[in-house]
Amino acid sequence: MKSLHFGAGNIGRGFIGKLLSDSGLEVIFADVNQPLLDAINARGHYPVKIVGTESSTVTVGPVSAINSTTDDVLEMIESVDLITTAVGPAVLDIIAQSIAKGLMRRLTNNDAPLNIIACENMVQATTHLKHEVFKHLPKSYHEQVEACVGFVDSAVDRIVPPTQADDPLEVTVETFSEWIVDQTQFKGAIPDIVGMELTDNLLAFIERKLFTLNTGHAATAYLGAYYGHKTILQAIGDATIYQQVKATMQESGEVLIRRYRFDRAVHEAYIEKILRRFANPYLTDEVDRVARQPIRKLSASDRLIKPLLGTIEYATANDNLINVIAATLLYKNESDPQAVELQTLLNQQGVKATLTHYTGLDINTAEVERIVAAYQQLQANTPSAG
């Protein structure tokens, strides 16, 4: 079985590429980084360092790579059995055109089932990719693509920080990984992939990850930045931040428990597992990397505002979520365009107008007033100012 994976970066190699290779699939990476592609092709394998309570290194291979801007990708789409991605949400729209062109070539003489799974930190990323692919497909192909191509949504979870190794191909990953896919969206036989879990209720797991790992990670980063920490490990090691992050995940978790009937004790154990992952001493992750793109993270469908809306829906506690959102508004990073844009609008229009502009929250709600009050309190008590 042959697979084409878009994105030869750390997540592509350390997470999805490794699972595909472990399952015996032929793995071909597609990327635009030519020196990286050349290194993969020259060696045919790469090391993955897995860190948890202990550290070990495994070799992933054989693998190969092609440039995603060339016709090699179109030819590969004609023959592969599975396409996966780990390119980041913004790049999905770019590769959609290549996938559409490849599908048109494929369907001329190959109607074997093909499944596409976007493994991105984005809700229903594959559904989004499908929408973009169809923009580039003539209508005459739509029915055939619907019949032969499965666009399979998934939820992925594995911390893959930037590597500090001398080897440009080495990747460091945590022991924990989770890849849950919607089994109802496959076409043909479902591939047997190590570490890929099937579900017919993907939304529950998407929101579990979004409301727990993503919410907790963001809380650690923005509170960490507020208190002057540089790494996630330093931030979660701060007892004040640890307690706030845990309480924030408990508030978002209450929404999940009520919405999906999750077992309370099981979900509390999941929260504890996430906290231990943040405190993994082998993982060096920068606060600024996790905190980047604050505007996206303040959107109504993302990790801060969506759980807040859930607490409003179920009339449950949200003091810590309110405080984390306020800390997000205070985040400054001159090298992050979204952080710069956020601070510019705050200076021009004030907190309330900026908050409602990016979050979609009703300007007249009590929650907006409470976020503004929390922002003002945090600003007045900034640790660096005291």
DRENDO-1510 file (C-alpha; in Angstrom, 1 decimal, always signed):
<recs>
REC; n; res; u; v; w
REC; 1; MET; +0.0; +0.0; +0.0 .
REC; 2; LYS; +1.4; +3.4; -1.0 .
REC; 3; SER; +0.9; +6.7; +0.8 .
REC; 4; LEU; +1.6; +10.3; -0.2 .
REC; 5; HIS; +2.1; +12.6; +2.8 .
REC; 6; PHE; +2.1; +16.4; +2.2 .
REC; 7; GLY; +4.5; +18.0; +4.7 .
REC; 8; ALA; +7.9; +16.7; +5.6 .
REC; 9; GLY; +8.4; +18.8; +8.6 .
REC; 10; ASN; +8.7; +17.7; +12.2 .
REC; 11; ILE; +5.0; +16.6; +12.6 .
REC; 12; GLY; +4.9; +15.0; +9.2 .
REC; 13; ARG; +8.1; +12.9; +9.9 .
REC; 14; GLY; +7.7; +12.4; +13.7 .
REC; 15; PHE; +4.0; +11.6; +13.9 .
REC; 16; ILE; +2.1; +10.6; +10.7 .
REC; 17; GLY; +5.0; +9.5; +8.6 .
REC; 18; LYS; +6.2; +7.3; +11.4 .
REC; 19; LEU; +2.8; +5.6; +12.0 .
REC; 20; LEU; +2.4; +5.0; +8.2 .
REC; 21; SER; +5.8; +3.5; +8.0 .
REC; 22; ASP; +5.3; +1.4; +11.2 .
REC; 23; SER; +2.2; +0.0; +9.5 .
REC; 24; GLY; +4.2; -1.2; +6.4 .
REC; 25; LEU; +3.0; +1.5; +4.0 .
REC; 26; GLU; +5.3; +2.9; +1.4 .
REC; 27; VAL; +5.7; +6.6; +2.5 .
REC; 28; ILE; +6.4; +9.4; +0.0 .
REC; 29; PHE; +6.8; +12.9; +1.5 .
REC; 30; ALA; +5.8; +15.9; -0.6 .
REC; 31; ASP; +7.2; +19.3; +0.4 .
REC; 32; VAL; +8.7; +22.5; -1.0 .
REC; 33; ASN; +11.9; +22.4; +1.1 .
REC; 34; GLN; +14.3; +21.0; -1.5 .
REC; 35; PRO; +17.4; +20.6; +0.8 .
REC; 36; LEU; +15.2; +18.5; +3.2 .
REC; 37; LEU; +13.8; +16.4; +0.3 .
REC; 38; ASP; +17.3; +15.8; -1.0 .
REC; 39; ALA; +18.4; +14.7; +2.5 .
REC; 40; ILE; +15.5; +12.3; +2.8 .
REC; 41; ASN; +16.2; +10.8; -0.6 .
REC; 42; ALA; +19.9; +10.5; +0.0 .
REC; 43; ARG; +19.4; +8.6; +3.2 .
REC; 44; GLY; +16.1; +6.8; +2.7 .
REC; 45; HIS; +15.3; +6.9; +6.4 .
REC; 46; TYR; +15.5; +9.2; +9.5 .
REC; 47; PRO; +15.7; +9.0; +13.3 .
REC; 48; VAL; +12.9; +9.8; +15.7 .
REC; 49; LYS; +13.7; +10.4; +19.3 .
REC; 50; ILE; +10.8; +9.4; +21.6 .
REC; 51; VAL; +10.8; +11.0; +25.0 .
REC; 52; GLY; +8.8; +10.2; +28.1 .
REC; 53; THR; +9.9; +8.9; +31.4 .
REC; 54; GLU; +12.8; +7.5; +29.3 .
REC; 55; SER; +14.3; +8.4; +26.0 .
REC; 56; SER; +14.9; +6.1; +23.0 .
REC; 57; THR; +15.6; +6.6; +19.3 .
REC; 58; VAL; +14.1; +4.6; +16.4 .
REC; 59; THR; +14.7; +4.6; +12.7 .
REC; 60; VAL; +11.8; +5.3; +10.3 .
REC; 61; GLY; +12.2; +4.0; +6.7 .
REC; 62; PRO; +12.4; +3.3; +3.9 .
REC; 63; VAL; +10.9; +6.6; +2.8 .
REC; 64; SER; +11.3; +8.9; -0.2 .
REC; 65; ALA; +10.4; +12.5; -1.1 .
REC; 66; ILE; +9.2; +14.6; -4.0 .
REC; 67; ASN; +8.7; +18.4; -4.5 .
REC; 68; SER; +5.1; +19.3; -4.1 .
REC; 69; THR; +5.3; +22.1; -6.7 .
REC; 70; THR; +6.2; +19.7; -9.5 .
REC; 71; ASP; +4.2; +17.3; -11.7 .
REC; 72; ASP; +5.8; +14.4; -9.7 .
REC; 73; VAL; +3.0; +15.0; -7.2 .
REC; 74; LEU; +0.3; +14.7; -9.8 .
REC; 75; GLU; +1.7; +11.4; -11.0 .
REC; 76; MET; +1.9; +10.1; -7.5 .
REC; 77; ILE; -1.8; +11.0; -6.8 .
REC; 78; GLU; -2.6; +8.8; -9.8 .
REC; 79; SER; -1.3; +5.7; -8.1 .
REC; 80; VAL; -1.3; +6.1; -4.3 .
REC; 81; ASP; -3.9; +4.5; -1.9 .
REC; 82; LEU; -3.8; +7.1; +0.8 .
REC; 83; ILE; -3.0; +10.8; +1.0 .
REC; 84; THR; -2.3; +12.5; +4.3 .
REC; 85; THR; -1.3; +16.0; +5.3 .
REC; 86; ALA; +0.5; +17.9; +8.1 .
REC; 87; VAL; +1.2; +21.2; +6.5 .
REC; 88; GLY; -0.8; +23.7; +8.7 .
REC; 89; PRO; -4.3; +25.0; +8.1 .
REC; 90; ALA; -3.2; +27.9; +5.8 .
REC; 91; VAL; -1.3; +25.6; +3.4 .
REC; 92; LEU; -4.3; +23.3; +2.9 .
REC; 93; ASP; -5.7; +25.9; +0.5 .
REC; 94; ILE; -2.5; +25.9; -1.5 .
REC; 95; ILE; -2.1; +22.1; -1.9 .
REC; 96; ALA; -5.8; +21.8; -2.8 .
REC; 97; GLN; -5.2; +22.8; -6.4 .
REC; 98; SER; -2.5; +20.2; -6.8 .
REC; 99; ILE; -4.7; +17.5; -5.3 .
REC; 100; ALA; -7.5; +18.5; -7.7 .
REC; 101; LYS; -5.3; +18.3; -10.7 .
REC; 102; GLY; -4.0; +15.0; -9.5 .
REC; 103; LEU; -7.5; +13.6; -9.0 .
REC; 104; MET; -8.5; +14.6; -12.5 .
REC; 105; ARG; -5.5; +12.7; -13.9 .
REC; 106; ARG; -6.2; +9.7; -11.7 .
REC; 107; LEU; -9.8; +9.4; -12.5 .
REC; 108; THR; -9.1; +9.2; -16.2 .
REC; 109; ASN; -8.0; +5.6; -15.9 .
REC; 110; ASN; -8.1; +4.7; -12.2 .
REC; 111; ASP; -11.4; +4.5; -10.2 .
REC; 112; ALA; -9.9; +2.6; -7.2 .
REC; 113; PRO; -10.8; +4.1; -3.9 .
REC; 114; LEU; -8.6; +6.8; -2.5 .
REC; 115; ASN; -8.8; +8.2; +1.0 .
REC; 116; ILE; -7.5; +11.7; +2.0 .
REC; 117; ILE; -6.9; +12.6; +5.7 .
REC; 118; ALA; -5.8; +16.1; +6.7 .
REC; 119; CYS; -4.0; +15.7; +10.0 .
REC; 120; GLU; -4.0; +19.3; +11.1 .
REC; 121; ASN; -4.6; +21.3; +14.3 .
REC; 122; MET; -8.0; +22.4; +12.9 .
REC; 123; VAL; -11.6; +21.2; +13.4 .
REC; 124; GLN; -12.8; +19.2; +10.3 .
REC; 125; ALA; -9.6; +20.0; +8.4 .
REC; 126; THR; -10.4; +17.4; +5.7 .
REC; 127; THR; -13.8; +18.7; +5.1 .
REC; 128; HIS; -12.3; +22.1; +4.6 .
REC; 129; LEU; -9.7; +20.6; +2.3 .
REC; 130; LYS; -12.5; +18.9; +0.3 .
REC; 131; HIS; -14.3; +22.2; -0.1 .
REC; 132; GLU; -11.1; +23.8; -1.5 .
REC; 133; VAL; -10.4; +20.9; -3.8 .
REC; 134; PHE; -13.8; +21.0; -5.3 .
REC; 135; LYS; -13.3; +24.7; -6.1 .
REC; 136; HIS; -10.6; +23.6; -8.6 .
REC; 137; LEU; -12.5; +20.6; -10.0 .
REC; 138; PRO; -14.8; +21.0; -13.0 .
REC; 139; LYS; -18.4; +20.0; -12.1 .
REC; 140; SER; -18.1; +17.1; -14.5 .
REC; 141; TYR; -15.7; +15.4; -12.0 .
REC; 142; HIS; -17.7; +16.0; -8.8 .
REC; 143; GLU; -19.9; +12.9; -8.9 .
REC; 144; GLN; -16.9; +10.6; -9.7 .
REC; 145; VAL; -14.8; +12.2; -6.9 .
REC; 146; GLU; -17.7; +11.8; -4.4 .
REC; 147; ALA; -17.9; +8.1; -5.4 .
REC; 148; CYS; -14.3; +7.2; -5.3 .
REC; 149; VAL; -12.5; +9.6; -2.9 .
REC; 150; GLY; -13.0; +9.5; +0.8 .
REC; 151; PHE; -12.3; +12.8; +2.6 .
REC; 152; VAL; -11.8; +11.6; +6.2 .
REC; 153; ASP; -11.8; +14.0; +9.1 .
REC; 154; SER; -9.5; +13.3; +12.0 .
REC; 155; ALA; -8.3; +14.5; +15.4 .
REC; 156; VAL; -4.5; +14.4; +16.0 .
REC; 157; ASP; -2.6; +14.9; +19.2 .
REC; 158; ARG; +1.1; +14.6; +19.7 .
REC; 159; ILE; +3.6; +17.3; +20.9 .
REC; 160; VAL; +6.4; +17.6; +18.4 .
REC; 161; PRO; +8.6; +20.6; +19.5 .
REC; 162; PRO; +11.3; +22.1; +17.3 .
REC; 163; THR; +14.3; +19.8; +17.3 .
REC; 164; GLN; +17.8; +20.9; +18.6 .
REC; 165; ALA; +19.6; +18.0; +17.0 .
REC; 166; ASP; +22.6; +18.3; +14.7 .
REC; 167; ASP; +21.0; +15.8; +12.3 .
REC; 168; PRO; +18.6; +17.8; +10.1 .
REC; 169; LEU; +16.4; +14.8; +9.7 .
REC; 170; GLU; +16.1; +13.9; +13.4 .
REC; 171; VAL; +12.7; +14.6; +15.1 .
REC; 172; THR; +11.9; +14.6; +18.8 .
REC; 173; VAL; +8.4; +13.5; +19.8 .
REC; 174; GLU; +6.6; +12.6; +23.1 .
REC; 175; THR; +5.6; +9.1; +23.8 .
REC; 176; PHE; +1.9; +9.9; +23.8 .
REC; 177; SER; +0.1; +10.1; +20.4 .
REC; 178; GLU; -3.5; +10.0; +19.3 .
REC; 179; TRP; -4.9; +9.9; +15.8 .
REC; 180; ILE; -8.7; +9.4; +15.7 .
REC; 181; VAL; -10.5; +9.2; +12.4 .
REC; 182; ASP; -14.1; +9.2; +11.3 .
REC; 183; GLN; -14.7; +5.7; +10.1 .
REC; 184; THR; -18.0; +6.7; +8.3 .
REC; 185; GLN; -16.1; +8.8; +5.7 .
REC; 186; PHE; -13.8; +6.2; +4.2 .
REC; 187; LYS; -14.2; +4.8; +0.6 .
REC; 188; GLY; -13.4; +1.2; +0.2 .
REC; 189; ALA; -11.5; -0.8; +2.8 .
REC; 190; ILE; -10.3; +1.1; +5.8 .
REC; 191; PRO; -6.5; +0.9; +6.0 .
REC; 192; ASP; -5.0; -0.9; +9.0 .
REC; 193; ILE; -2.7; +1.7; +10.4 .
REC; 194; VAL; -0.9; +1.4; +13.8 .
REC; 195; GLY; -2.1; +4.1; +16.2 .
REC; 196; MET; -5.1; +5.1; +14.1 .
REC; 197; GLU; -8.3; +4.8; +16.1 .
REC; 198; LEU; -11.7; +4.6; +14.5 .
REC; 199; THR; -14.9; +6.3; +15.7 .
REC; 200; ASP; -18.4; +7.2; +14.5 .
REC; 201; ASN; -18.5; +10.2; +16.9 .
REC; 202; LEU; -15.4; +12.2; +15.9 .
REC; 203; LEU; -16.8; +15.5; +17.1 .
REC; 204; ALA; -16.7; +14.4; +20.7 .
REC; 205; PHE; -13.0; +13.6; +20.4 .
REC; 206; ILE; -12.2; +16.7; +18.4 .
REC; 207; GLU; -13.8; +18.9; +21.1 .
REC; 208; ARG; -12.1; +16.8; +23.9 .
REC; 209; LYS; -8.7; +17.6; +22.3 .
REC; 210; LEU; -9.6; +21.2; +21.6 .
REC; 211; PHE; -11.0; +21.9; +25.0 .
REC; 212; THR; -8.3; +20.1; +26.9 .
REC; 213; LEU; -4.9; +19.9; +25.2 .
REC; 214; ASN; -5.3; +23.0; +23.0 .
REC; 215; THR; -7.0; +25.1; +25.7 .
REC; 216; GLY; -4.5; +24.0; +28.3 .
REC; 217; HIS; -1.5; +24.5; +26.0 .
REC; 218; ALA; -2.8; +28.0; +25.2 .
REC; 219; ALA; -3.4; +28.8; +28.8 .
REC; 220; THR; +0.1; +27.7; +29.7 .
REC; 221; ALA; +1.6; +29.8; +27.0 .
REC; 222; TYR; -0.3; +33.1; +27.5 .
REC; 223; LEU; +0.0; +32.9; +31.3 .
REC; 224; GLY; +3.6; +31.9; +30.9 .
REC; 225; ALA; +4.2; +34.9; +28.7 .
REC; 226; TYR; +2.4; +37.2; +31.3 .
REC; 227; TYR; +4.7; +35.9; +34.1 .
REC; 228; GLY; +7.8; +36.2; +32.0 .
REC; 229; HIS; +8.6; +32.5; +31.3 .
REC; 230; LYS; +10.3; +31.5; +28.1 .
REC; 231; THR; +9.4; +27.8; +27.8 .
REC; 232; ILE; +6.3; +25.7; +28.4 .
REC; 233; LEU; +8.3; +23.6; +30.9 .
REC; 234; GLN; +9.2; +26.7; +33.0 .
REC; 235; ALA; +5.6; +27.9; +32.8 .
REC; 236; ILE; +3.9; +24.7; +33.9 .
REC; 237; GLY; +6.5; +24.4; +36.6 .
REC; 238; ASP; +5.2; +27.7; +38.1 .
REC; 239; ALA; +2.7; +26.6; +40.8 .
REC; 240; THR; +0.5; +29.6; +40.2 .
REC; 241; ILE; +0.3; +28.9; +36.5 .
REC; 242; TYR; -0.2; +25.1; +37.0 .
REC; 243; GLN; -3.2; +25.6; +39.2 .
REC; 244; GLN; -4.8; +28.1; +36.8 .
REC; 245; VAL; -4.2; +25.9; +33.8 .
REC; 246; LYS; -5.7; +22.9; +35.6 .
REC; 247; ALA; -8.7; +24.9; +36.7 .
REC; 248; THR; -9.1; +26.2; +33.2 .
REC; 249; MET; -9.2; +22.7; +31.7 .
REC; 250; GLN; -11.6; +21.7; +34.4 .
REC; 251; GLU; -14.0; +24.5; +33.4 .
REC; 252; SER; -13.8; +23.5; +29.7 .
REC; 253; GLY; -14.0; +19.9; +30.7 .
REC; 254; GLU; -17.3; +20.5; +32.5 .
REC; 255; VAL; -18.8; +21.5; +29.1 .
REC; 256; LEU; -17.6; +18.2; +27.6 .
REC; 257; ILE; -19.0; +16.1; +30.4 .
REC; 258; ARG; -22.4; +17.7; +30.0 .
REC; 259; ARG; -22.4; +17.8; +26.2 .
REC; 260; TYR; -21.0; +14.2; +25.5 .
REC; 261; ARG; -21.7; +12.5; +28.8 .
REC; 262; PHE; -17.9; +11.8; +29.4 .
REC; 263; ASP; -17.2; +10.0; +32.6 .
REC; 264; ARG; -16.0; +12.6; +35.1 .
REC; 265; ALA; -13.3; +10.5; +36.7 .
REC; 266; VAL; -12.0; +9.4; +33.3 .
REC; 267; HIS; -11.9; +13.0; +32.0 .
REC; 268; GLU; -10.1; +14.2; +35.2 .
REC; 269; ALA; -7.5; +11.5; +34.5 .
REC; 270; TYR; -7.2; +12.8; +31.0 .
REC; 271; ILE; -6.5; +16.3; +32.3 .
REC; 272; GLU; -3.8; +15.0; +34.6 .
REC; 273; LYS; -2.2; +13.2; +31.7 .
REC; 274; ILE; -2.1; +16.4; +29.7 .
REC; 275; LEU; -0.5; +18.3; +32.6 .
REC; 276; ARG; +2.2; +15.6; +32.8 .
REC; 277; ARG; +2.8; +16.0; +29.1 .
REC; 278; PHE; +3.4; +19.7; +29.5 .
REC; 279; ALA; +5.9; +19.0; +32.2 .
REC; 280; ASN; +7.9; +16.4; +30.2 .
REC; 281; PRO; +11.5; +17.4; +31.0 .
REC; 282; TYR; +12.7; +16.1; +27.6 .
REC; 283; LEU; +10.5; +18.4; +25.6 .
REC; 284; THR; +11.8; +22.0; +25.2 .
REC; 285; ASP; +9.0; +24.1; +23.7 .
REC; 286; GLU; +9.0; +27.8; +23.5 .
REC; 287; VAL; +6.2; +29.9; +25.0 .
REC; 288; ASP; +6.2; +32.1; +21.9 .
REC; 289; ARG; +5.8; +29.1; +19.6 .
REC; 290; VAL; +2.7; +27.9; +21.4 .
REC; 291; ALA; +1.3; +31.4; +21.8 .
REC; 292; ARG; +1.7; +32.4; +18.2 .
REC; 293; GLN; -1.3; +33.5; +16.1 .
REC; 294; PRO; -3.4; +34.8; +19.0 .
REC; 295; ILE; -6.1; +36.1; +16.7 .
REC; 296; ARG; -6.8; +32.7; +15.3 .
REC; 297; LYS; -6.9; +31.3; +18.9 .
REC; 298; LEU; -9.4; +34.0; +19.9 .
REC; 299; SER; -11.8; +33.0; +17.1 .
REC; 300; ALA; -15.3; +31.7; +18.0 .
REC; 301; SER; -14.5; +28.2; +16.9 .
REC; 302; ASP; -11.1; +27.8; +18.6 .
REC; 303; ARG; -9.6; +26.8; +21.9 .
REC; 304; LEU; -10.5; +29.8; +24.1 .
REC; 305; ILE; -13.8; +31.2; +23.0 .
REC; 306; LYS; -15.6; +28.0; +22.0 .
REC; 307; PRO; -15.2; +26.5; +25.5 .
REC; 308; LEU; -16.3; +29.8; +27.0 .
REC; 309; LEU; -19.4; +29.7; +24.9 .
REC; 310; GLY; -20.0; +26.2; +26.2 .
REC; 311; THR; -19.8; +27.4; +29.8 .
REC; 312; ILE; -22.4; +30.1; +28.9 .
REC; 313; GLU; -24.6; +27.5; +27.3 .
REC; 314; TYR; -24.5; +25.2; +30.4 .
REC; 315; ALA; -24.3; +28.0; +32.9 .
REC; 316; THR; -21.1; +26.6; +34.4 .
REC; 317; ALA; -18.1; +28.3; +36.0 .
REC; 318; ASN; -15.6; +30.1; +33.7 .
REC; 319; ASP; -13.5; +32.5; +35.8 .
REC; 320; ASN; -10.3; +30.9; +34.7 .
REC; 321; LEU; -11.2; +30.9; +31.1 .
REC; 322; ILE; -12.0; +34.6; +31.4 .
REC; 323; ASN; -8.6; +35.2; +32.9 .
REC; 324; VAL; -6.8; +33.3; +30.2 .
REC; 325; ILE; -8.6; +35.2; +27.5 .
REC; 326; ALA; -7.6; +38.4; +29.1 .
REC; 327; ALA; -3.9; +37.2; +29.3 .
REC; 328; THR; -4.1; +36.4; +25.6 .
REC; 329; LEU; -5.1; +40.0; +24.8 .
REC; 330; LEU; -2.0; +41.1; +26.7 .
REC; 331; TYR; +0.3; +38.9; +24.6 .
REC; 332; LYS; +3.0; +40.8; +22.8 .
REC; 333; ASN; +5.5; +39.5; +20.2 .
REC; 334; GLU; +7.0; +41.7; +17.6 .
REC; 335; SER; +7.9; +38.8; +15.3 .
REC; 336; ASP; +4.3; +37.5; +15.2 .
REC; 337; PRO; +2.1; +39.4; +12.7 .
REC; 338; GLN; -1.1; +38.5; +14.5 .
REC; 339; ALA; +0.3; +39.6; +17.9 .
REC; 340; VAL; +1.3; +42.9; +16.4 .
REC; 341; GLU; -2.1; +43.3; +14.7 .
REC; 342; LEU; -3.9; +42.5; +18.0 .
REC; 343; GLN; -1.9; +45.1; +20.0 .
REC; 344; THR; -2.4; +47.7; +17.2 .
REC; 345; LEU; -6.2; +47.3; +17.3 .
REC; 346; LEU; -6.2; +47.3; +21.1 .
REC; 347; ASN; -4.4; +50.7; +21.1 .
REC; 348; GLN; -6.7; +52.1; +18.4 .
REC; 349; GLN; -10.1; +50.8; +19.5 .
REC; 350; GLY; -9.8; +49.6; +23.1 .
REC; 351; VAL; -10.3; +46.3; +24.7 .
REC; 352; LYS; -14.1; +45.8; +24.3 .
REC; 353; ALA; -14.2; +46.7; +20.6 .
REC; 354; THR; -11.1; +44.5; +19.9 .
REC; 355; LEU; -12.4; +41.6; +21.9 .
REC; 356; THR; -15.8; +41.6; +20.1 .
REC; 357; HIS; -14.2; +42.1; +16.7 .
REC; 358; TYR; -12.0; +39.0; +16.9 .
REC; 359; THR; -14.2; +36.7; +19.1 .
REC; 360; GLY; -17.7; +37.5; +17.9 .
REC; 361; LEU; -18.9; +37.8; +21.4 .
REC; 362; ASP; -21.8; +40.1; +22.0 .
REC; 363; ILE; -20.4; +43.5; +23.2 .
REC; 364; ASN; -23.3; +43.8; +25.7 .
REC; 365; THR; -22.7; +40.5; +27.5 .
REC; 366; ALA; -21.5; +40.1; +31.1 .
REC; 367; GLU; -18.7; +37.9; +29.8 .
REC; 368; VAL; -17.2; +40.7; +27.7 .
REC; 369; GLU; -17.4; +43.0; +30.7 .
REC; 370; ARG; -15.6; +40.4; +32.9 .
REC; 371; ILE; -12.9; +39.9; +30.3 .
REC; 372; VAL; -12.3; +43.6; +30.1 .
REC; 373; ALA; -12.1; +43.8; +33.9 .
REC; 374; ALA; -9.7; +40.9; +34.1 .
REC; 375; TYR; -7.6; +42.5; +31.3 .
REC; 376; GLN; -7.4; +45.7; +33.3 .
REC; 377; GLN; -6.5; +43.9; +36.5 .
REC; 378; LEU; -3.7; +41.9; +34.8 .
REC; 379; GLN; -2.4; +44.9; +33.1 .
REC; 380; ALA; -2.3; +46.8; +36.4 .
REC; 381; ASN; -0.4; +44.0; +38.1 .
REC; 382; THR; +2.0; +42.9; +35.3 .
REC; 383; PRO; +4.8; +41.1; +37.1 .
REC; 384; SER; +7.5; +42.9; +35.1 .
REC; 385; ALA; +6.0; +46.2; +36.2 .
REC; 386; GLY; +6.1; +45.3; +39.8 .
</recs>
